[in-house]
Amino acid sequence: MQSFKELKGLQKFFRQQTLDAFLVTNPANIFYLIGINNFDSEKGFLLVVFKNKWRLISSLFYQNRIEGIVPKSSVIYVPRGEKLSEYMAREIKNCKKVGFERDDLSFARYEIFKKVLRGKKLKPISGTVEQMRQIKSTQELSLIKKAALITDKTFAKLLKLIKPGVTELLLKRKVLEIMQDFGAQSCSFDPIIASGKNSADPHYEGTNKKIKTGEMVVIDIGARYKNYNADMTRTVFVGKATQMHKKMYNMVLDVQQKTLAECKIGEAPKQIYDNAVENFKKYGQDMYFTHGLGHGVGIDIHELPNLNASGAGTLQNGMVFTIEPGIYHSGWGGIRIEDLCVMLDGKCVVLSKTPKDFAEV
């Protein structure tokens, strides 16, 4: 059995609150707190945290997944045809004030909870576990580094497949195959293979368009390893690139390198983002930088900290995040360079080892 150190940390926090119980419904938070994977679409778990104990309420469907990880005294199995919410209501029958995850609970489920709790005060809580998850443990960092290594190895193999006539979707399909051959459980997200004008869409989904000579190709991929993620983007050019391509690429690389140098302990993510915007502005390209500068990576592919206009807090040791400046010109294309980074010993360490030199394939 594991120590449930993170769960104990949450309980310590809630002992200082006026809550009698806290309902955890976010699958990523449940995994972080007790190590049980509920990332399918069923949401068949509900974690009830009290000040000095906790209960995992689960569908009997997940019994095989839970046994050996959660103590028998801390799990309640709901028989087929019965409702988790009813069992939850029995567990907290003596509670007066109950917190729930405001950012996860749907209104439909909230209505169910409100009905079965019969007048108990429900208090929405935002970001408590997510804040804890920002600082990665040594074990978490080890898994993320492995995911980053698989991502690097996948890119190197994928690069050999990029040539005129190959379709975006063929390359996209190959990403999962290669990653799993290297040990990943899955992709961290739907891979992005965007060629030519399509690269102007930062979250392009892909088509059977054939890659042509003279086009840029944005490749945004990440491996998921033992429920921890990686994220990396590179932009390459098929055949001989134009001087404009080289100029734009070197500009994005310059902004990224300056940003990486600014990522130090105690720095504000919002200020780092603002500085990147100013660096693009010097090139007259700030209006074409259309998304955030980066995001936290861990159990979720997008988590805290956020390096954007609304980013809060400061960078601290143990935080894992991306630095991904890019520019996007409709009708021409886009260029993005993204590294996965971790704050260690007060400075930014880049985990993505794939070269960023201007590449023609």
KEKE-3310 file (N, C-alpha, C; in steps of 0.2 Angstrom, whole numbers, plus 5000, padded with zeros to 4 digits):
npx = (5004:5002:5008:5000:5003:5000:4987:4986:4991:4981:4971:4977:4976:4962:4959:4960:4950:4932:4925:4916:4918:4925:4922:4929:4930:4936:4945:4959:4964:4959:4968:4980:4979:4976:4981:4974:4968:4956:4953:4945:4929:4918:4918:4917:4921:4921:4928:4928:4933:4937:4942:4950:4949:4945:4935:4934:4922:4916:4910:4907:4912:4926:4933:4944:4954:4956:4959:4972:4978:4971:4966:4955:4947:4944:4937:4922:4911:4899:4885:4879:4867:4864:4867:4881:4880:4870:4876:4887:4879:4876:4888:4891:4882:4882:4888:4888:4893:4899:4912:4915:4922:4923:4927:4926:4914:4899:4884:4872:4876:4879:4866:4860:4868:4865:4851:4852:4859:4851:4848:4860:4874:4882:4898:4907:4924:4939:4953:4961:4968:4974:4983:4992:4997:5005:5019:5030:5034:5049:5047:5037:5043:5053:5044:5039:5051:5054:5043:5046:5058:5053:5046:5055:5062:5053:5050:5062:5062:5050:5053:5061:5051:5045:5041:5039:5022:5018:5004:4996:4988:4993:5006:5002:4995:5006:5013:5007:5009:5023:5027:5021:5028:5040:5037:5027:5011:5001:4997:4999:4990:4980:4989:4998:5000:5004:5004:5011:4999:4991:4997:4995:4985:4984:4979:4977:4968:4971:4971:4969:4978:4992:5009:5019:5034:5044:5036:5032:5031:5023:5025:5018:5019:5017:5021:5012:5016:5014:5003:5008:5013:5021:5026:5030:5035:5041:5046:5048:5056:5051:5061:5069:5070:5063:5070:5062:5055:5066:5069:5058:5058:5070:5067:5056:5063:5073:5065:5060:5072:5076:5066:5067:5079:5074:5066:5066:5067:5055:5051:5037:5025:5015:5023:5033:5027:5022:5034:5038:5028:5032:5045:5041:5035:5045:5049:5039:5028:5019:5005:5003:5006:4996:4992:4994:5010:5014:5011:5007:5012:5008:5000:4988:4988:4987:4989:4992:5007:5001:5007:5003:4992:4985:4991:4995:5004:5021:5036:5042:5053:5052:5041:5034:5033:5028:5037:5032:5033:5025:5021:5007:5001:4988:4984:4997:5005:5011:5023:5030:5039:5042:5047:5048:5050:5058:5058:5072:5083:5082:5083:5078:5077:5079:5069:5066:5075:5077:5085:5085:5089:5088:5079:5079:5071)
npy = (4994:5011:5027:5038:5051:5064:5065:5066:5078:5086:5084:5090:5103:5105:5104:5116:5123:5127:5116:5101:5090:5085:5084:5075:5075:5076:5066:5067:5073:5064:5053:5058:5060:5047:5037:5030:5025:5033:5037:5035:5037:5036:5041:5034:5035:5042:5052:5055:5066:5067:5076:5067:5055:5045:5041:5031:5030:5018:5011:4994:4989:4993:4986:4977:4985:4993:4985:4981:4993:5003:5003:4991:4995:5008:5009:5009:4999:5001:4992:4985:4995:5004:5020:5031:5043:5041:5033:5041:5051:5044:5042:5055:5059:5065:5077:5095:5105:5104:5103:5105:5101:5115:5118:5106:5099:5095:5104:5096:5085:5092:5096:5083:5080:5090:5087:5074:5077:5084:5098:5101:5112:5116:5120:5128:5124:5130:5124:5119:5106:5106:5116:5110:5100:5107:5107:5095:5079:5069:5056:5059:5068:5059:5051:5060:5064:5052:5051:5063:5059:5048:5055:5063:5053:5048:5059:5059:5047:5049:5060:5055:5050:5060:5068:5074:5071:5062:5060:5071:5065:5051:5053:5057:5046:5037:5042:5038:5024:5023:5029:5020:5009:5013:5013:5021:5023:5029:5043:5060:5069:5073:5071:5084:5087:5098:5105:5117:5130:5126:5126:5137:5136:5134:5123:5113:5099:5090:5082:5073:5079:5080:5082:5095:5099:5113:5117:5122:5112:5109:5101:5094:5085:5073:5061:5050:5043:5030:5038:5051:5066:5072:5086:5093:5104:5105:5114:5110:5111:5106:5101:5115:5129:5146:5162:5170:5160:5156:5168:5170:5159:5160:5171:5167:5157:5165:5172:5162:5157:5168:5169:5157:5159:5169:5162:5159:5155:5162:5171:5179:5171:5178:5190:5185:5180:5193:5199:5191:5194:5207:5205:5199:5210:5219:5214:5217:5208:5204:5204:5192:5182:5172:5164:5158:5158:5147:5132:5122:5105:5088:5076:5080:5087:5100:5110:5119:5128:5143:5151:5165:5179:5180:5173:5167:5168:5163:5156:5141:5129:5112:5114:5110:5114:5121:5130:5139:5149:5156:5160:5165:5166:5169:5160:5159:5152:5144:5145:5136:5133:5123:5118:5106:5110:5111:5117:5118:5119:5132:5137:5136:5120:5112:5099:5093:5086:5086:5093:5111:5118:5126:5116:5107:5095)
npz = (5000:4997:5004:5003:5004:4998:5000:5013:5015:5009:5018:5030:5026:5025:5038:5043:5038:5037:5033:5034:5026:5010:4993:4980:4963:4951:4939:4937:4949:4959:4955:4958:4972:4977:4968:4960:4944:4934:4921:4911:4902:4911:4924:4937:4950:4966:4978:4995:5006:5023:5038:5046:5040:5025:5011:4996:4985:4974:4958:4957:4946:4945:4954:4952:4948:4959:4971:4981:4981:4987:5004:5011:5020:5017:5005:4996:4988:4975:4971:4955:4946:4957:4964:4965:4971:4981:4990:4994:5001:5012:5018:5022:5031:5044:5042:5040:5032:5016:5004:4987:4970:4961:4948:4941:4943:4935:4931:4931:4939:4951:4954:4957:4968:4977:4979:4985:4997:5004:5010:5016:5017:5003:4997:4984:4979:4972:4964:4974:4975:4963:4964:4973:4965:4956:4961:4958:4963:4966:4961:4952:4943:4937:4930:4921:4914:4908:4899:4891:4885:4877:4869:4862:4855:4847:4839:4832:4824:4817:4809:4799:4791:4785:4769:4753:4747:4756:4768:4780:4789:4789:4794:4807:4812:4813:4824:4836:4835:4835:4847:4856:4853:4859:4872:4878:4885:4878:4867:4873:4869:4855:4841:4832:4816:4804:4789:4777:4773:4782:4794:4801:4809:4826:4833:4824:4816:4806:4790:4774:4766:4756:4759:4753:4743:4748:4759:4776:4791:4805:4820:4833:4847:4860:4873:4883:4899:4910:4916:4916:4907:4892:4881:4866:4852:4836:4821:4804:4788:4771:4759:4750:4760:4760:4761:4769:4777:4784:4791:4799:4807:4814:4821:4830:4837:4843:4852:4860:4866:4873:4882:4889:4896:4905:4914:4930:4947:4957:4948:4939:4930:4922:4919:4912:4901:4896:4893:4882:4873:4870:4865:4853:4848:4845:4833:4825:4825:4835:4835:4829:4837:4845:4856:4873:4881:4887:4897:4912:4914:4918:4926:4919:4903:4901:4914:4930:4931:4923:4909:4904:4900:4911:4920:4937:4953:4956:4948:4954:4962:4955:4947:4932:4915:4899:4886:4873:4861:4846:4829:4818:4803:4793:4778:4775:4785:4800:4813:4826:4841:4854:4870:4884:4901:4917:4933:4942:4956:4956:4943:4925:4918:4903:4896:4884:4872:4858:4844:4840:4829:4813:4802:4787:4777)
capx = (5000:5006:5008:4994:5006:4997:4980:4987:4992:4975:4968:4980:4974:4955:4958:4960:4944:4926:4922:4916:4920:4926:4920:4934:4927:4941:4949:4966:4965:4959:4974:4986:4978:4976:4984:4969:4966:4949:4953:4940:4923:4913:4918:4914:4924:4920:4932:4925:4939:4936:4948:4954:4948:4943:4932:4933:4916:4917:4907:4910:4916:4933:4936:4950:4959:4957:4962:4979:4981:4967:4964:4948:4943:4943:4933:4915:4909:4892:4882:4876:4861:4863:4870:4886:4878:4866:4881:4890:4875:4876:4894:4892:4875:4882:4891:4884:4896:4903:4915:4915:4926:4919:4929:4925:4907:4894:4878:4868:4878:4878:4859:4859:4871:4860:4845:4853:4862:4845:4849:4867:4877:4887:4903:4912:4931:4943:4960:4965:4972:4978:4989:4996:5000:5010:5026:5031:5039:5055:5044:5033:5048:5056:5040:5039:5057:5053:5038:5049:5063:5050:5043:5061:5064:5047:5051:5068:5060:5045:5057:5063:5045:5042:5044:5033:5018:5015:4999:4997:4985:4997:5011:4998:4994:5012:5015:5005:5012:5030:5027:5020:5034:5045:5035:5022:5004:4997:4999:4997:4985:4979:4995:4997:5004:5001:5009:5009:4995:4987:5001:4993:4980:4988:4977:4975:4967:4974:4967:4973:4982:4999:5014:5023:5040:5043:5031:5034:5027:5023:5024:5016:5017:5019:5020:5010:5019:5012:4999:5011:5013:5026:5024:5035:5034:5046:5044:5053:5054:5052:5065:5073:5066:5064:5073:5056:5054:5072:5069:5053:5060:5075:5064:5053:5069:5076:5060:5060:5078:5076:5061:5070:5083:5070:5063:5070:5063:5052:5048:5030:5023:5012:5028:5037:5022:5022:5040:5038:5024:5036:5050:5038:5033:5051:5049:5032:5024:5016:4998:5002:5007:4989:4990:4998:5017:5016:5006:5010:5011:5009:4994:4985:4993:4986:4988:4995:5006:4999:5011:4999:4991:4981:4995:4996:5009:5028:5039:5045:5056:5047:5036:5035:5029:5031:5038:5030:5031:5024:5017:5002:4999:4983:4986:5004:5007:5014:5030:5030:5045:5040:5051:5046:5055:5056:5062:5077:5089:5081:5083:5074:5080:5075:5069:5066:5082:5077:5088:5080:5092:5084:5080:5077:5071)
capy = (5000:5018:5031:5043:5058:5070:5065:5068:5085:5089:5084:5095:5110:5106:5104:5123:5126:5126:5111:5094:5085:5088:5079:5075:5071:5076:5060:5068:5074:5057:5049:5062:5059:5040:5033:5026:5028:5033:5042:5033:5042:5034:5044:5029:5036:5048:5052:5059:5067:5070:5079:5062:5049:5046:5035:5030:5026:5016:5006:4988:4988:4995:4983:4974:4991:4996:4981:4981:5000:5006:4999:4989:4999:5015:5009:5007:4997:5002:4987:4987:4998:5008:5026:5033:5049:5039:5030:5047:5054:5040:5043:5062:5061:5069:5083:5101:5109:5100:5107:5101:5104:5119:5118:5099:5096:5098:5107:5091:5081:5096:5095:5077:5080:5094:5083:5068:5079:5086:5104:5102:5117:5114:5126:5127:5125:5130:5124:5117:5100:5108:5120:5105:5097:5111:5105:5088:5075:5066:5051:5062:5070:5054:5048:5065:5064:5047:5053:5067:5055:5044:5060:5065:5047:5047:5064:5057:5042:5052:5065:5051:5048:5066:5069:5076:5065:5059:5064:5073:5060:5046:5054:5057:5039:5034:5045:5033:5018:5024:5031:5014:5005:5015:5011:5025:5020:5033:5050:5064:5073:5072:5074:5089:5087:5104:5107:5123:5135:5123:5127:5144:5134:5131:5116:5110:5092:5086:5080:5068:5083:5078:5087:5097:5102:5120:5119:5120:5107:5110:5094:5095:5078:5071:5054:5049:5037:5029:5043:5057:5068:5077:5090:5096:5106:5107:5116:5109:5113:5101:5104:5121:5134:5153:5167:5172:5155:5156:5174:5169:5154:5162:5176:5163:5154:5170:5174:5156:5157:5174:5167:5151:5163:5173:5157:5158:5154:5168:5175:5179:5169:5184:5195:5181:5181:5200:5200:5188:5198:5213:5203:5199:5217:5222:5211:5219:5201:5202:5202:5185:5177:5172:5160:5158:5156:5140:5129:5117:5098:5083:5071:5083:5090:5107:5111:5125:5135:5146:5157:5169:5186:5179:5168:5169:5166:5163:5150:5137:5122:5107:5115:5108:5118:5122:5137:5138:5154:5154:5165:5162:5170:5165:5160:5158:5147:5146:5142:5136:5130:5121:5114:5105:5112:5110:5122:5114:5123:5139:5139:5132:5115:5110:5092:5092:5086:5087:5100:5116:5121:5126:5110:5106:5088)
capz = (5000:4996:5010:5003:5007:4995:5003:5020:5014:5008:5025:5034:5023:5027:5045:5045:5035:5041:5030:5037:5021:5003:4987:4974:4957:4945:4939:4938:4956:4962:4954:4962:4979:4980:4964:4956:4937:4932:4916:4906:4902:4915:4930:4941:4956:4970:4984:5000:5011:5029:5041:5048:5036:5018:5007:4989:4983:4967:4955:4957:4939:4945:4959:4951:4947:4966:4976:4982:4981:4992:5009:5010:5025:5014:4999:4997:4981:4974:4967:4949:4947:4962:4963:4969:4975:4987:4995:4996:5005:5018:5021:5025:5034:5050:5040:5039:5027:5012:4999:4980:4965:4957:4941:4938:4944:4931:4935:4932:4945:4956:4956:4960:4975:4981:4981:4990:5003:5008:5014:5018:5014:4998:4996:4979:4980:4966:4963:4980:4973:4957:4967:4976:4959:4953:4963:4956:4967:4963:4957:4946:4938:4934:4925:4915:4910:4903:4894:4887:4881:4872:4864:4858:4851:4842:4834:4828:4820:4813:4805:4793:4786:4781:4763:4748:4745:4763:4770:4787:4793:4789:4800:4813:4814:4815:4830:4842:4834:4837:4854:4860:4852:4864:4879:4880:4885:4873:4866:4878:4866:4848:4838:4827:4810:4800:4784:4773:4776:4788:4801:4804:4814:4831:4835:4818:4817:4801:4784:4770:4762:4755:4760:4746:4743:4750:4764:4783:4794:4812:4823:4840:4849:4867:4875:4890:4901:4917:4917:4916:4900:4889:4876:4862:4846:4831:4814:4799:4781:4766:4753:4752:4763:4758:4766:4774:4781:4789:4795:4804:4811:4818:4826:4835:4841:4847:4857:4864:4870:4878:4887:4893:4900:4910:4918:4936:4953:4960:4942:4938:4924:4918:4917:4907:4895:4894:4890:4876:4868:4869:4860:4846:4846:4842:4826:4822:4824:4841:4834:4826:4843:4847:4861:4879:4881:4890:4902:4916:4912:4923:4925:4914:4898:4903:4921:4932:4931:4916:4907:4899:4902:4917:4924:4943:4957:4954:4947:4960:4960:4955:4942:4925:4910:4892:4883:4866:4857:4839:4825:4814:4797:4789:4771:4774:4789:4806:4816:4834:4844:4861:4874:4890:4905:4924:4938:4947:4959:4955:4936:4921:4914:4897:4896:4877:4869:4851:4842:4837:4823:4807:4798:4780:4776)
cpx = (5004:5004:5002:4997:5002:4990:4980:4988:4986:4971:4970:4977:4967:4954:4957:4954:4938:4922:4922:4918:4921:4926:4925:4931:4931:4945:4957:4968:4964:4965:4980:4985:4979:4979:4980:4967:4959:4948:4949:4934:4918:4912:4915:4917:4921:4924:4929:4931:4936:4942:4953:4953:4946:4940:4932:4927:4916:4912:4910:4914:4923:4936:4943:4956:4961:4961:4969:4982:4977:4965:4957:4944:4941:4940:4926:4913:4901:4890:4879:4869:4859:4868:4875:4884:4874:4871:4885:4886:4875:4882:4895:4885:4876:4886:4886:4886:4900:4905:4915:4920:4922:4920:4928:4917:4902:4888:4873:4870:4877:4870:4857:4862:4867:4854:4846:4856:4856:4846:4855:4870:4883:4892:4907:4919:4934:4950:4964:4970:4976:4984:4994:5000:5005:5018:5026:5036:5044:5052:5041:5038:5051:5051:5039:5045:5057:5049:5042:5054:5059:5047:5049:5063:5059:5048:5057:5066:5054:5048:5059:5057:5043:5045:5038:5029:5015:5010:5000:4994:4989:5003:5008:4997:5000:5015:5013:5009:5020:5031:5026:5025:5040:5043:5029:5015:4999:5000:4996:4991:4985:4985:4993:5002:5001:5006:5006:5005:4991:4991:4999:4987:4983:4986:4974:4974:4969:4969:4972:4977:4989:5004:5018:5030:5040:5039:5034:5029:5028:5021:5024:5014:5019:5017:5017:5013:5017:5008:5002:5013:5020:5023:5030:5033:5040:5043:5050:5051:5056:5055:5069:5068:5068:5067:5068:5055:5060:5071:5064:5055:5065:5072:5060:5058:5072:5071:5060:5066:5079:5071:5064:5075:5080:5067:5067:5065:5061:5049:5041:5028:5020:5018:5032:5033:5023:5028:5041:5034:5028:5042:5047:5037:5039:5052:5043:5028:5020:5008:4997:5004:5000:4987:4995:5005:5018:5011:5010:5008:5013:5004:4990:4990:4992:4984:4992:5003:5004:5004:5008:4997:4987:4985:4996:5002:5016:5031:5043:5048:5051:5042:5038:5030:5032:5033:5038:5028:5029:5020:5013:5000:4994:4984:4993:5006:5009:5020:5029:5036:5043:5045:5047:5051:5053:5061:5066:5082:5088:5081:5079:5079:5076:5075:5068:5073:5083:5080:5083:5084:5087:5085:5076:5077:5069)
cpy = (5006:5022:5036:5050:5064:5070:5068:5076:5089:5089:5089:5102:5110:5106:5112:5127:5124:5120:5104:5089:5088:5082:5080:5071:5071:5070:5061:5069:5068:5053:5052:5060:5052:5035:5028:5029:5027:5038:5040:5038:5041:5038:5040:5030:5042:5048:5057:5060:5071:5073:5073:5055:5050:5040:5036:5026:5025:5011:5000:4986:4989:4991:4980:4980:4994:4992:4981:4988:5004:5001:4997:4993:5006:5015:5006:5005:4998:4996:4990:4990:5003:5015:5028:5039:5047:5036:5036:5050:5051:5042:5050:5064:5065:5076:5089:5105:5105:5104:5102:5105:5108:5119:5111:5097:5099:5100:5101:5086:5085:5096:5089:5077:5084:5091:5078:5071:5083:5092:5105:5108:5115:5121:5124:5129:5125:5129:5122:5111:5102:5112:5115:5102:5100:5109:5097:5085:5072:5060:5054:5064:5065:5051:5054:5065:5058:5048:5058:5064:5051:5049:5062:5059:5046:5052:5062:5052:5045:5057:5061:5049:5054:5068:5071:5069:5062:5063:5066:5068:5053:5047:5054:5050:5036:5036:5040:5027:5018:5025:5024:5009:5007:5015:5016:5021:5023:5040:5055:5068:5071:5075:5079:5089:5092:5106:5113:5128:5132:5124:5133:5142:5131:5124:5113:5102:5088:5083:5075:5073:5080:5084:5088:5100:5110:5122:5118:5115:5108:5103:5095:5088:5078:5064:5054:5042:5036:5035:5050:5059:5072:5081:5094:5098:5107:5109:5114:5111:5107:5104:5110:5127:5141:5157:5169:5167:5155:5162:5173:5164:5156:5167:5172:5159:5159:5172:5168:5156:5162:5172:5162:5154:5167:5168:5155:5158:5161:5173:5174:5176:5174:5188:5191:5181:5188:5201:5197:5192:5204:5211:5202:5206:5220:5220:5213:5213:5200:5201:5195:5180:5177:5167:5161:5156:5149:5138:5123:5110:5093:5077:5073:5086:5097:5108:5117:5123:5137:5151:5161:5175:5185:5174:5171:5166:5167:5156:5147:5131:5117:5108:5113:5111:5119:5129:5136:5144:5152:5160:5162:5167:5167:5166:5159:5152:5149:5142:5142:5131:5129:5116:5112:5106:5111:5115:5117:5119:5130:5142:5134:5127:5112:5102:5089:5092:5086:5093:5105:5120:5121:5120:5109:5098:5086)
cpz = (5000:5003:5009:5005:5005:4998:5010:5020:5013:5015:5030:5032:5026:5034:5047:5042:5040:5038:5034:5032:5014:4998:4982:4968:4951:4945:4940:4946:4960:4961:4958:4969:4981:4974:4960:4949:4935:4926:4910:4906:4907:4922:4936:4948:4960:4976:4989:5005:5017:5032:5044:5045:5029:5015:5000:4988:4975:4965:4956:4951:4940:4951:4958:4950:4954:4971:4975:4982:4986:4998:5009:5015:5022:5007:5000:4989:4981:4969:4960:4950:4952:4961:4968:4974:4981:4992:4998:5002:5012:5022:5025:5029:5040:5048:5039:5033:5022:5006:4993:4975:4960:4950:4938:4938:4939:4935:4936:4938:4951:4959:4960:4967:4980:4984:4986:4997:5007:5013:5016:5014:5009:4996:4990:4981:4974:4967:4969:4978:4967:4959:4970:4970:4955:4954:4962:4961:4963:4958:4951:4941:4934:4928:4919:4911:4905:4897:4889:4882:4876:4867:4859:4853:4846:4837:4829:4822:4815:4807:4798:4788:4783:4775:4758:4746:4751:4765:4778:4791:4794:4795:4806:4816:4816:4822:4836:4841:4837:4844:4858:4859:4857:4871:4882:4880:4880:4871:4871:4876:4859:4844:4833:4822:4805:4795:4780:4776:4782:4795:4804:4809:4820:4834:4830:4819:4812:4796:4780:4765:4762:4756:4754:4748:4744:4755:4771:4786:4802:4815:4830:4843:4857:4869:4882:4893:4909:4920:4918:4909:4898:4883:4872:4855:4842:4825:4810:4793:4776:4760:4755:4754:4760:4763:4771:4779:4787:4794:4801:4809:4816:4823:4831:4840:4845:4853:4862:4869:4875:4884:4892:4898:4906:4915:4924:4942:4955:4954:4941:4931:4919:4915:4911:4900:4892:4890:4883:4870:4866:4864:4853:4843:4842:4835:4822:4821:4830:4840:4831:4831:4846:4852:4867:4877:4883:4895:4906:4913:4917:4921:4919:4909:4898:4910:4923:4932:4923:4915:4902:4903:4909:4922:4931:4947:4954:4952:4953:4958:4960:4950:4935:4920:4904:4891:4876:4862:4850:4836:4820:4809:4793:4782:4770:4778:4796:4808:4823:4836:4852:4864:4881:4895:4913:4928:4943:4950:4957:4948:4932:4917:4909:4896:4889:4874:4862:4849:4839:4831:4817:4803:4792:4779:4769)
residu = (MET:GLN:SER:PHE:LYS:GLU:LEU:LYS:GLY:LEU:GLN:LYS:PHE:PHE:ARG:GLN:GLN:THR:LEU:ASP:ALA:PHE:LEU:VAL:THR:ASN:PRO:ALA:ASN:ILE:PHE:TYR:LEU:ILE:GLY:ILE:ASN:ASN:PHE:ASP:SER:GLU:LYS:GLY:PHE:LEU:LEU:VAL:VAL:PHE:LYS:ASN:LYS:TRP:ARG:LEU:ILE:SER:SER:LEU:PHE:TYR:GLN:ASN:ARG:ILE:GLU:GLY:ILE:VAL:PRO:LYS:SER:SER:VAL:ILE:TYR:VAL:PRO:ARG:GLY:GLU:LYS:LEU:SER:GLU:TYR:MET:ALA:ARG:GLU:ILE:LYS:ASN:CYS:LYS:LYS:VAL:GLY:PHE:GLU:ARG:ASP:ASP:LEU:SER:PHE:ALA:ARG:TYR:GLU:ILE:PHE:LYS:LYS:VAL:LEU:ARG:GLY:LYS:LYS:LEU:LYS:PRO:ILE:SER:GLY:THR:VAL:GLU:GLN:MET:ARG:GLN:ILE:LYS:SER:THR:GLN:GLU:LEU:SER:LEU:ILE:LYS:LYS:ALA:ALA:LEU:ILE:THR:ASP:LYS:THR:PHE:ALA:LYS:LEU:LEU:LYS:LEU:ILE:LYS:PRO:GLY:VAL:THR:GLU:LEU:LEU:LEU:LYS:ARG:LYS:VAL:LEU:GLU:ILE:MET:GLN:ASP:PHE:GLY:ALA:GLN:SER:CYS:SER:PHE:ASP:PRO:ILE:ILE:ALA:SER:GLY:LYS:ASN:SER:ALA:ASP:PRO:HIS:TYR:GLU:GLY:THR:ASN:LYS:LYS:ILE:LYS:THR:GLY:GLU:MET:VAL:VAL:ILE:ASP:ILE:GLY:ALA:ARG:TYR:LYS:ASN:TYR:ASN:ALA:ASP:MET:THR:ARG:THR:VAL:PHE:VAL:GLY:LYS:ALA:THR:GLN:MET:HIS:LYS:LYS:MET:TYR:ASN:MET:VAL:LEU:ASP:VAL:GLN:GLN:LYS:THR:LEU:ALA:GLU:CYS:LYS:ILE:GLY:GLU:ALA:PRO:LYS:GLN:ILE:TYR:ASP:ASN:ALA:VAL:GLU:ASN:PHE:LYS:LYS:TYR:GLY:GLN:ASP:MET:TYR:PHE:THR:HIS:GLY:LEU:GLY:HIS:GLY:VAL:GLY:ILE:ASP:ILE:HIS:GLU:LEU:PRO:ASN:LEU:ASN:ALA:SER:GLY:ALA:GLY:THR:LEU:GLN:ASN:GLY:MET:VAL:PHE:THR:ILE:GLU:PRO:GLY:ILE:TYR:HIS:SER:GLY:TRP:GLY:GLY:ILE:ARG:ILE:GLU:ASP:LEU:CYS:VAL:MET:LEU:ASP:GLY:LYS:CYS:VAL:VAL:LEU:SER:LYS:THR:PRO:LYS:ASP:PHE:ALA:GLU:VAL)
# end
